[in-house]
């Protein structure tokens, strides 16, 4: 059970809704870089960013 004010919870939900496109773009990039057809929850733990950093650094 959350013991935070309704205003705080409502703000959290609103910010999440406003930024869902950013998360979707990030997941699409990750899926493309990993070369997989579907992104699953456990794919969040794959260290794919190291590969990208090596390319740009």
PQR file of N, CA, C, O and H, with PARSE charges and radii, in Angstrom:
ATOM      1  N   UNK A   1       0.839  -1.181   0.000 -0.4000 1.5000
ATOM      2  CA  UNK A   1       0.000   0.000   0.000 -0.0000 2.0000
ATOM      3  C   UNK A   1       0.883   1.243   0.000  0.5500 1.7000
ATOM      4  O   UNK A   1       1.862   1.319   0.743 -0.5500 1.4000
ATOM      5  N   UNK A   2       0.537   2.199  -0.823 -0.4000 1.5000
ATOM      6  CA  UNK A   2       1.297   3.445  -0.938 -0.0000 2.0000
ATOM      7  C   UNK A   2       0.791   4.450   0.090  0.5500 1.7000
ATOM      8  O   UNK A   2      -0.409   4.693   0.212 -0.5500 1.4000
ATOM      9  H   UNK A   2      -0.258   2.137  -1.426  0.4000 1.0000
ATOM     10  N   UNK A   3       1.726   5.017   0.814 -0.4000 1.5000
ATOM     11  CA  UNK A   3       1.370   6.030   1.810 -0.0000 2.0000
ATOM     12  C   UNK A   3       1.832   7.399   1.342  0.5500 1.7000
ATOM     13  O   UNK A   3       2.372   8.183   2.122 -0.5500 1.4000
ATOM     14  H   UNK A   3       2.701   4.820   0.714  0.4000 1.0000
ATOM     15  N   UNK A   4       1.616   7.681   0.069 -0.4000 1.5000
ATOM     16  CA  UNK A   4       1.995   8.982  -0.464 -0.0000 2.0000
ATOM     17  C   UNK A   4       0.729   9.751  -0.834  0.5500 1.7000
ATOM     18  O   UNK A   4      -0.323   9.156  -1.067 -0.5500 1.4000
ATOM     19  H   UNK A   4       1.177   7.044  -0.565  0.4000 1.0000
ATOM     20  N   UNK A   5       0.841  11.066  -0.885 -0.4000 1.5000
ATOM     21  CA  UNK A   5      -0.337  11.865  -1.244 -0.0000 2.0000
ATOM     22  C   UNK A   5      -0.820  11.542  -2.665  0.5500 1.7000
ATOM     23  O   UNK A   5      -0.026  11.190  -3.537 -0.5500 1.4000
ATOM     24  H   UNK A   5       1.696  11.549  -0.696  0.4000 1.0000
ATOM     25  N   UNK A   6      -2.118  11.667  -2.878 -0.4000 1.5000
ATOM     26  CA  UNK A   6      -2.686  11.405  -4.201 -0.0000 2.0000
ATOM     27  C   UNK A   6      -2.046  12.272  -5.274  0.5500 1.7000
ATOM     28  O   UNK A   6      -1.874  11.830  -6.409 -0.5500 1.4000
ATOM     29  H   UNK A   6      -2.763  11.953  -2.170  0.4000 1.0000
ATOM     30  N   UNK A   7      -1.695  13.499  -4.925 -0.4000 1.5000
ATOM     31  CA  UNK A   7      -1.086  14.417  -5.887 -0.0000 2.0000
ATOM     32  C   UNK A   7       0.253  13.862  -6.390  0.5500 1.7000
ATOM     33  O   UNK A   7       0.561  13.970  -7.577 -0.5500 1.4000
ATOM     34  H   UNK A   7      -1.835  13.858  -4.002  0.4000 1.0000
ATOM     35  N   UNK A   8       1.035  13.279  -5.505 -0.4000 1.5000
ATOM     36  CA  UNK A   8       2.326  12.701  -5.885 -0.0000 2.0000
ATOM     37  C   UNK A   8       2.109  11.518  -6.816  0.5500 1.7000
ATOM     38  O   UNK A   8       2.781  11.404  -7.840 -0.5500 1.4000
ATOM     39  H   UNK A   8       0.786  13.192  -4.541  0.4000 1.0000
ATOM     40  N   UNK A   9       1.190  10.649  -6.476 -0.4000 1.5000
ATOM     41  CA  UNK A   9       0.895   9.482  -7.304 -0.0000 2.0000
ATOM     42  C   UNK A   9       0.376   9.907  -8.673  0.5500 1.7000
ATOM     43  O   UNK A   9       0.802   9.364  -9.693 -0.5500 1.4000
ATOM     44  H   UNK A   9       0.644  10.742  -5.644  0.4000 1.0000
ATOM     45  N   UNK A  10      -0.534  10.867  -8.704 -0.4000 1.5000
ATOM     46  CA  UNK A  10      -1.087  11.352  -9.970 -0.0000 2.0000
ATOM     47  C   UNK A  10       0.000  11.956 -10.845  0.5500 1.7000
ATOM     48  O   UNK A  10       0.006  11.760 -12.061 -0.5500 1.4000
ATOM     49  H   UNK A  10      -0.880  11.308  -7.876  0.4000 1.0000
ATOM     50  N   UNK A  11       0.920  12.691 -10.229 -0.4000 1.5000
ATOM     51  CA  UNK A  11       2.024  13.289 -10.972 -0.0000 2.0000
ATOM     52  C   UNK A  11       2.921  12.207 -11.567  0.5500 1.7000
ATOM     53  O   UNK A  11       3.357  12.323 -12.713 -0.5500 1.4000
ATOM     54  H   UNK A  11       0.915  12.850  -9.241  0.4000 1.0000
ATOM     55  N   UNK A  12       3.195  11.171 -10.808 -0.4000 1.5000
ATOM     56  CA  UNK A  12       4.012  10.060 -11.294 -0.0000 2.0000
ATOM     57  C   UNK A  12       3.375   9.412 -12.520  0.5500 1.7000
ATOM     58  O   UNK A  12       4.058   9.146 -13.509 -0.5500 1.4000
ATOM     59  H   UNK A  12       2.840  11.077  -9.877  0.4000 1.0000
ATOM     60  N   UNK A  13       2.083   9.162 -12.459 -0.4000 1.5000
ATOM     61  CA  UNK A  13       1.370   8.551 -13.580 -0.0000 2.0000
ATOM     62  C   UNK A  13       1.402   9.473 -14.793  0.5500 1.7000
ATOM     63  O   UNK A  13       1.616   9.009 -15.913 -0.5500 1.4000
ATOM     64  H   UNK A  13       1.528   9.378 -11.656  0.4000 1.0000
ATOM     65  N   UNK A  14       1.197  10.754 -14.590 -0.4000 1.5000
ATOM     66  CA  UNK A  14       1.196  11.719 -15.691 -0.0000 2.0000
ATOM     67  C   UNK A  14       2.558  11.802 -16.373  0.5500 1.7000
ATOM     68  O   UNK A  14       2.635  11.825 -17.601 -0.5500 1.4000
ATOM     69  H   UNK A  14       1.024  11.131 -13.680  0.4000 1.0000
ATOM     70  N   UNK A  15       3.621  11.847 -15.595 -0.4000 1.5000
ATOM     71  CA  UNK A  15       4.973  11.904 -16.162 -0.0000 2.0000
ATOM     72  C   UNK A  15       5.282  10.623 -16.932  0.5500 1.7000
ATOM     73  O   UNK A  15       5.902  10.674 -17.994 -0.5500 1.4000
ATOM     74  H   UNK A  15       3.559  11.828 -14.597  0.4000 1.0000
ATOM     75  N   UNK A  16       4.861   9.496 -16.416 -0.4000 1.5000
ATOM     76  CA  UNK A  16       5.070   8.226 -17.115 -0.0000 2.0000
ATOM     77  C   UNK A  16       4.339   8.225 -18.459  0.5500 1.7000
ATOM     78  O   UNK A  16       4.895   7.781 -19.464 -0.5500 1.4000
ATOM     79  H   UNK A  16       4.356   9.454 -15.553  0.4000 1.0000
ATOM     80  N   UNK A  17       3.111   8.714 -18.484 -0.4000 1.5000
ATOM     81  CA  UNK A  17       2.346   8.786 -19.730 -0.0000 2.0000
ATOM     82  C   UNK A  17       3.012   9.715 -20.737  0.5500 1.7000
ATOM     83  O   UNK A  17       3.060   9.411 -21.929 -0.5500 1.4000
ATOM     84  H   UNK A  17       2.659   9.074 -17.667  0.4000 1.0000
ATOM     85  N   UNK A  18       3.526  10.844 -20.262 -0.4000 1.5000
ATOM     86  CA  UNK A  18       4.163  11.826 -21.142 -0.0000 2.0000
ATOM     87  C   UNK A  18       5.443  11.286 -21.775  0.5500 1.7000
ATOM     88  O   UNK A  18       5.831  11.732 -22.855 -0.5500 1.4000
ATOM     89  H   UNK A  18       3.487  11.091 -19.294  0.4000 1.0000
ATOM     90  N   UNK A  19       6.095  10.345 -21.125 -0.4000 1.5000
ATOM     91  CA  UNK A  19       7.394   9.868 -21.590 -0.0000 2.0000
ATOM     92  C   UNK A  19       7.377   8.445 -22.128  0.5500 1.7000
ATOM     93  O   UNK A  19       8.437   7.850 -22.319 -0.5500 1.4000
ATOM     94  H   UNK A  19       5.780   9.984 -20.247  0.4000 1.0000
ATOM     95  N   UNK A  20       6.212   7.896 -22.375 -0.4000 1.5000
ATOM     96  CA  UNK A  20       6.134   6.522 -22.869 -0.0000 2.0000
ATOM     97  C   UNK A  20       6.785   6.386 -24.241  0.5500 1.7000
ATOM     98  O   UNK A  20       7.310   5.322 -24.569 -0.5500 1.4000
ATOM     99  H   UNK A  20       5.351   8.380 -22.220  0.4000 1.0000
ATOM    100  N   UNK A  21       6.758   7.452 -25.050 -0.4000 1.5000
ATOM    101  CA  UNK A  21       7.390   7.399 -26.370 -0.0000 2.0000
ATOM    102  C   UNK A  21       8.898   7.228 -26.260  0.5500 1.7000
ATOM    103  O   UNK A  21       9.503   6.532 -27.075 -0.5500 1.4000
ATOM    104  H   UNK A  21       6.331   8.316 -24.783  0.4000 1.0000
ATOM    105  N   UNK A  22       9.506   7.852 -25.267 -0.4000 1.5000
ATOM    106  CA  UNK A  22      10.950   7.727 -25.058 -0.0000 2.0000
ATOM    107  C   UNK A  22      11.306   6.278 -24.738  0.5500 1.7000
ATOM    108  O   UNK A  22      12.274   5.738 -25.274 -0.5500 1.4000
ATOM    109  H   UNK A  22       9.014   8.418 -24.605  0.4000 1.0000
ATOM    110  N   UNK A  23      10.532   5.662 -23.878 -0.4000 1.5000
ATOM    111  CA  UNK A  23      10.769   4.265 -23.513 -0.0000 2.0000
ATOM    112  C   UNK A  23      10.565   3.356 -24.726  0.5500 1.7000
ATOM    113  O   UNK A  23      11.335   2.419 -24.937 -0.5500 1.4000
ATOM    114  H   UNK A  23       9.746   6.101 -23.443  0.4000 1.0000
ATOM    115  N   UNK A  24       9.541   3.630 -25.515 -0.4000 1.5000
ATOM    116  CA  UNK A  24       9.276   2.817 -26.702 -0.0000 2.0000
ATOM    117  C   UNK A  24      10.416   2.924 -27.710  0.5500 1.7000
ATOM    118  O   UNK A  24      10.823   1.919 -28.292 -0.5500 1.4000
ATOM    119  H   UNK A  24       8.916   4.392 -25.343  0.4000 1.0000
ATOM    120  N   UNK A  25      10.932   4.131 -27.921 -0.4000 1.5000
ATOM    121  CA  UNK A  25      12.058   4.323 -28.835 -0.0000 2.0000
ATOM    122  C   UNK A  25      13.306   3.607 -28.321  0.5500 1.7000
ATOM    123  O   UNK A  25      14.031   2.981 -29.094 -0.5500 1.4000
ATOM    124  H   UNK A  25      10.600   4.948 -27.448  0.4000 1.0000
ATOM    125  N   UNK A  26      13.546   3.702 -27.034 -0.4000 1.5000
ATOM    126  CA  UNK A  26      14.690   3.025 -26.427 -0.0000 2.0000
ATOM    127  C   UNK A  26      14.588   1.515 -26.619  0.5500 1.7000
ATOM    128  O   UNK A  26      15.566   0.863 -26.984 -0.5500 1.4000
ATOM    129  H   UNK A  26      12.957   4.210 -26.407  0.4000 1.0000
ATOM    130  N   UNK A  27      13.412   0.966 -26.374 -0.4000 1.5000
ATOM    131  CA  UNK A  27      13.215  -0.477 -26.529 -0.0000 2.0000
ATOM    132  C   UNK A  27      13.349  -0.911 -27.985  0.5500 1.7000
ATOM    133  O   UNK A  27      13.874  -1.990 -28.259 -0.5500 1.4000
ATOM    134  H   UNK A  27      12.617   1.495 -26.078  0.4000 1.0000
ATOM    135  N   UNK A  28      12.884  -0.088 -28.918 -0.4000 1.5000
ATOM    136  CA  UNK A  28      13.031  -0.414 -30.339 -0.0000 2.0000
ATOM    137  C   UNK A  28      14.503  -0.431 -30.741  0.5500 1.7000
ATOM    138  O   UNK A  28      14.935  -1.312 -31.484 -0.5500 1.4000
ATOM    139  H   UNK A  28      12.458   0.789 -28.695  0.4000 1.0000
ATOM    140  N   UNK A  29      15.269   0.535 -30.253 -0.4000 1.5000
ATOM    141  CA  UNK A  29      16.703   0.578 -30.532 -0.0000 2.0000
ATOM    142  C   UNK A  29      17.399  -0.645 -29.957  0.5500 1.7000
ATOM    143  O   UNK A  29      18.236  -1.262 -30.615 -0.5500 1.4000
ATOM    144  H   UNK A  29      14.918   1.251 -29.649  0.4000 1.0000
ATOM    145  N   UNK A  30      17.051  -0.986 -28.741 -0.4000 1.5000
ATOM    146  CA  UNK A  30      17.658  -2.143 -28.090 -0.0000 2.0000
ATOM    147  C   UNK A  30      17.324  -3.426 -28.851  0.5500 1.7000
ATOM    148  O   UNK A  30      18.195  -4.268 -29.070 -0.5500 1.4000
ATOM    149  H   UNK A  30      16.371  -0.484 -28.206  0.4000 1.0000
ATOM    150  N   UNK A  31      16.082  -3.570 -29.246 -0.4000 1.5000
ATOM    151  CA  UNK A  31      15.657  -4.747 -30.000 -0.0000 2.0000
ATOM    152  C   UNK A  31      16.428  -4.836 -31.313  0.5500 1.7000
ATOM    153  O   UNK A  31      16.879  -5.915 -31.696 -0.5500 1.4000
ATOM    154  H   UNK A  31      15.374  -2.886 -29.068  0.4000 1.0000
ATOM    155  N   UNK A  32      16.579  -3.719 -31.998 -0.4000 1.5000
ATOM    156  CA  UNK A  32      17.314  -3.697 -33.265 -0.0000 2.0000
ATOM    157  C   UNK A  32      18.785  -4.058 -33.059  0.5500 1.7000
ATOM    158  O   UNK A  32      19.341  -4.857 -33.812 -0.5500 1.4000
ATOM    159  H   UNK A  32      16.212  -2.842 -31.687  0.4000 1.0000
ATOM    160  N   UNK A  33      19.405  -3.479 -32.054 -0.4000 1.5000
ATOM    161  CA  UNK A  33      20.820  -3.737 -31.792 -0.0000 2.0000
ATOM    162  C   UNK A  33      21.078  -5.177 -31.362  0.5500 1.7000
ATOM    163  O   UNK A  33      22.123  -5.745 -31.677 -0.5500 1.4000
ATOM    164  H   UNK A  33      18.953  -2.830 -31.442  0.4000 1.0000
ATOM    165  N   UNK A  34      20.134  -5.760 -30.648 -0.4000 1.5000
ATOM    166  CA  UNK A  34      20.288  -7.148 -30.226 -0.0000 2.0000
ATOM    167  C   UNK A  34      19.950  -8.122 -31.352  0.5500 1.7000
ATOM    168  O   UNK A  34      20.298  -9.300 -31.282 -0.5500 1.4000
ATOM    169  H   UNK A  34      19.285  -5.298 -30.392  0.4000 1.0000
ATOM    170  N   UNK A  35      19.269  -7.628 -32.393 -0.4000 1.5000
ATOM    171  CA  UNK A  35      18.908  -8.474 -33.519 -0.0000 2.0000
ATOM    172  C   UNK A  35      17.876  -9.529 -33.174  0.5500 1.7000
ATOM    173  O   UNK A  35      17.966 -10.673 -33.621 -0.5500 1.4000
ATOM    174  H   UNK A  35      18.987  -6.670 -32.450  0.4000 1.0000
ATOM    175  N   UNK A  36      16.892  -9.136 -32.372 -0.4000 1.5000
ATOM    176  CA  UNK A  36      15.853 -10.082 -31.962 -0.0000 2.0000
ATOM    177  C   UNK A  36      14.494  -9.624 -32.485  0.5500 1.7000
ATOM    178  O   UNK A  36      14.269  -8.434 -32.708 -0.5500 1.4000
ATOM    179  H   UNK A  36      16.819  -8.207 -32.008  0.4000 1.0000
ATOM    180  N   UNK A  37      13.590 -10.587 -32.676 -0.4000 1.5000
ATOM    181  CA  UNK A  37      12.262 -10.271 -33.202 -0.0000 2.0000
ATOM    182  C   UNK A  37      11.362  -9.615 -32.161  0.5500 1.7000
ATOM    183  O   UNK A  37      10.585  -8.715 -32.478 -0.5500 1.4000
ATOM    184  H   UNK A  37      13.772 -11.554 -32.495  0.4000 1.0000
ATOM    185  N   UNK A  38      11.473 -10.071 -30.928 -0.4000 1.5000
ATOM    186  CA  UNK A  38      10.630  -9.541 -29.856 -0.0000 2.0000
ATOM    187  C   UNK A  38      11.484  -9.284 -28.620  0.5500 1.7000
ATOM    188  O   UNK A  38      12.355 -10.083 -28.276 -0.5500 1.4000
ATOM    189  H   UNK A  38      12.104 -10.802 -30.671  0.4000 1.0000
ATOM    190  N   UNK A  39      11.228  -8.182 -27.971 -0.4000 1.5000
ATOM    191  CA  UNK A  39      11.948  -7.822 -26.755 -0.0000 2.0000
ATOM    192  C   UNK A  39      11.176  -8.356 -25.550  0.5500 1.7000
ATOM    193  O   UNK A  39       9.994  -8.059 -25.382 -0.5500 1.4000
ATOM    194  H   UNK A  39      10.520  -7.533 -28.250  0.4000 1.0000
ATOM    195  N   UNK A  40      11.842  -9.136 -24.725 -0.4000 1.5000
ATOM    196  CA  UNK A  40      11.222  -9.708 -23.534 -0.0000 2.0000
ATOM    197  C   UNK A  40      11.764  -9.023 -22.284  0.5500 1.7000
ATOM    198  O   UNK A  40      12.790  -8.344 -22.332 -0.5500 1.4000
ATOM    199  H   UNK A  40      12.803  -9.377 -24.862  0.4000 1.0000
ATOM    200  N   UNK A  41      11.071  -9.206 -21.179 -0.4000 1.5000
ATOM    201  CA  UNK A  41      11.467  -8.561 -19.928 -0.0000 2.0000
ATOM    202  C   UNK A  41      12.917  -8.859 -19.569  0.5500 1.7000
ATOM    203  O   UNK A  41      13.646  -7.963 -19.142 -0.5500 1.4000
ATOM    204  H   UNK A  41      10.238  -9.757 -21.140  0.4000 1.0000
ATOM    205  N   UNK A  42      13.340 -10.102 -19.738 -0.4000 1.5000
ATOM    206  CA  UNK A  42      14.701 -10.481 -19.358 -0.0000 2.0000
ATOM    207  C   UNK A  42      15.754  -9.857 -20.268  0.5500 1.7000
ATOM    208  O   UNK A  42      16.933  -9.847 -19.917 -0.5500 1.4000
ATOM    209  H   UNK A  42      12.748 -10.830 -20.085  0.4000 1.0000
ATOM    210  N   UNK A  43      15.358  -9.338 -21.424 -0.4000 1.5000
ATOM    211  CA  UNK A  43      16.308  -8.664 -22.311 -0.0000 2.0000
ATOM    212  C   UNK A  43      16.795  -7.342 -21.728  0.5500 1.7000
ATOM    213  O   UNK A  43      17.784  -6.781 -22.199 -0.5500 1.4000
ATOM    214  H   UNK A  43      14.399  -9.346 -21.709  0.4000 1.0000
ATOM    215  N   UNK A  44      16.111  -6.850 -20.714 -0.4000 1.5000
ATOM    216  CA  UNK A  44      16.553  -5.617 -20.055 -0.0000 2.0000
ATOM    217  C   UNK A  44      17.902  -5.784 -19.372  0.5500 1.7000
ATOM    218  O   UNK A  44      18.568  -4.793 -19.071 -0.5500 1.4000
ATOM    219  H   UNK A  44      15.307  -7.306 -20.331  0.4000 1.0000
ATOM    220  N   UNK A  45      18.309  -7.010 -19.126 -0.4000 1.5000
ATOM    221  CA  UNK A  45      19.543  -7.265 -18.394 -0.0000 2.0000
ATOM    222  C   UNK A  45      20.731  -7.564 -19.301  0.5500 1.7000
ATOM    223  O   UNK A  45      21.832  -7.818 -18.813 -0.5500 1.4000
ATOM    224  H   UNK A  45      17.768  -7.815 -19.370  0.4000 1.0000
ATOM    225  N   UNK A  46      20.521  -7.537 -20.609 -0.4000 1.5000
ATOM    226  CA  UNK A  46      21.606  -7.805 -21.554 -0.0000 2.0000
ATOM    227  C   UNK A  46      22.470  -6.549 -21.677  0.5500 1.7000
ATOM    228  O   UNK A  46      21.944  -5.463 -21.923 -0.5500 1.4000
ATOM    229  H   UNK A  46      19.627  -7.331 -21.005  0.4000 1.0000
ATOM    230  N   UNK A  47      23.789  -6.681 -21.509 -0.4000 1.5000
ATOM    231  CA  UNK A  47      24.681  -5.509 -21.560 -0.0000 2.0000
ATOM    232  C   UNK A  47      24.992  -5.083 -22.995  0.5500 1.7000
ATOM    233  O   UNK A  47      26.135  -5.198 -23.436 -0.5500 1.4000
ATOM    234  H   UNK A  47      24.217  -7.563 -21.309  0.4000 1.0000
ATOM    235  N   UNK A  48      24.012  -4.606 -23.711 -0.4000 1.5000
ATOM    236  CA  UNK A  48      24.187  -4.223 -25.109 -0.0000 2.0000
ATOM    237  C   UNK A  48      24.797  -2.843 -25.270  0.5500 1.7000
ATOM    238  O   UNK A  48      25.386  -2.558 -26.313 -0.5500 1.4000
ATOM    239  H   UNK A  48      23.083  -4.513 -23.353  0.4000 1.0000
ATOM    240  N   UNK A  49      24.678  -1.994 -24.291 -0.4000 1.5000
ATOM    241  CA  UNK A  49      25.162  -0.615 -24.405 -0.0000 2.0000
ATOM    242  C   UNK A  49      26.677  -0.552 -24.525  0.5500 1.7000
ATOM    243  O   UNK A  49      27.203   0.377 -25.138 -0.5500 1.4000
ATOM    244  H   UNK A  49      24.200  -2.225 -23.444  0.4000 1.0000
ATOM    245  N   UNK A  50      27.376  -1.499 -23.966 -0.4000 1.5000
ATOM    246  CA  UNK A  50      28.835  -1.524 -24.038 -0.0000 2.0000
ATOM    247  C   UNK A  50      29.272  -1.563 -25.500  0.5500 1.7000
ATOM    248  O   UNK A  50      30.230  -0.889 -25.880 -0.5500 1.4000
ATOM    249  H   UNK A  50      26.948  -2.254 -23.469  0.4000 1.0000
ATOM    250  N   UNK A  51      28.586  -2.335 -26.305 -0.4000 1.5000
ATOM    251  CA  UNK A  51      28.892  -2.438 -27.731 -0.0000 2.0000
ATOM    252  C   UNK A  51      28.726  -1.079 -28.411  0.5500 1.7000
ATOM    253  O   UNK A  51      29.576  -0.677 -29.206 -0.5500 1.4000
ATOM    254  H   UNK A  51      27.808  -2.883 -25.996  0.4000 1.0000
ATOM    255  N   UNK A  52      27.649  -0.375 -28.107 -0.4000 1.5000
ATOM    256  CA  UNK A  52      27.419   0.933 -28.710 -0.0000 2.0000
ATOM    257  C   UNK A  52      28.455   1.953 -28.259  0.5500 1.7000
ATOM    258  O   UNK A  52      28.912   2.763 -29.065 -0.5500 1.4000
ATOM    259  H   UNK A  52      26.959  -0.701 -27.461  0.4000 1.0000
ATOM    260  N   UNK A  53      28.827   1.926 -27.002 -0.4000 1.5000
ATOM    261  CA  UNK A  53      29.822   2.874 -26.505 -0.0000 2.0000
ATOM    262  C   UNK A  53      31.163   2.683 -27.192  0.5500 1.7000
ATOM    263  O   UNK A  53      31.860   3.659 -27.468 -0.5500 1.4000
ATOM    264  H   UNK A  53      28.456   1.268 -26.348  0.4000 1.0000
ATOM    265  N   UNK A  54      31.531   1.448 -27.470 -0.4000 1.5000
ATOM    266  CA  UNK A  54      32.791   1.176 -28.159 -0.0000 2.0000
ATOM    267  C   UNK A  54      32.778   1.760 -29.567  0.5500 1.7000
ATOM    268  O   UNK A  54      33.817   2.183 -30.073 -0.5500 1.4000
ATOM    269  H   UNK A  54      30.965   0.655 -27.246  0.4000 1.0000
ATOM    270  N   UNK A  55      31.627   1.785 -30.192 -0.4000 1.5000
ATOM    271  CA  UNK A  55      31.506   2.336 -31.541 -0.0000 2.0000
ATOM    272  C   UNK A  55      31.703   3.847 -31.523  0.5500 1.7000
ATOM    273  O   UNK A  55      32.382   4.393 -32.392 -0.5500 1.4000
ATOM    274  H   UNK A  55      30.782   1.441 -29.782  0.4000 1.0000
ATOM    275  N   UNK A  56      31.119   4.524 -30.544 -0.4000 1.5000
ATOM    276  CA  UNK A  56      31.123   5.982 -30.520 -0.0000 2.0000
ATOM    277  C   UNK A  56      32.281   6.592 -29.743  0.5500 1.7000
ATOM    278  O   UNK A  56      32.523   7.794 -29.861 -0.5500 1.4000
ATOM    279  H   UNK A  56      30.567   4.081 -29.837  0.4000 1.0000
ATOM    280  N   UNK A  57      33.000   5.810 -28.959 -0.4000 1.5000
ATOM    281  CA  UNK A  57      34.099   6.372 -28.168 -0.0000 2.0000
ATOM    282  C   UNK A  57      35.412   6.083 -28.761  0.5500 1.7000
ATOM    283  O   UNK A  57      36.439   6.487 -28.216 -0.5500 1.4000
ATOM    284  H   UNK A  57      32.804   4.834 -28.863  0.4000 1.0000
TER
END
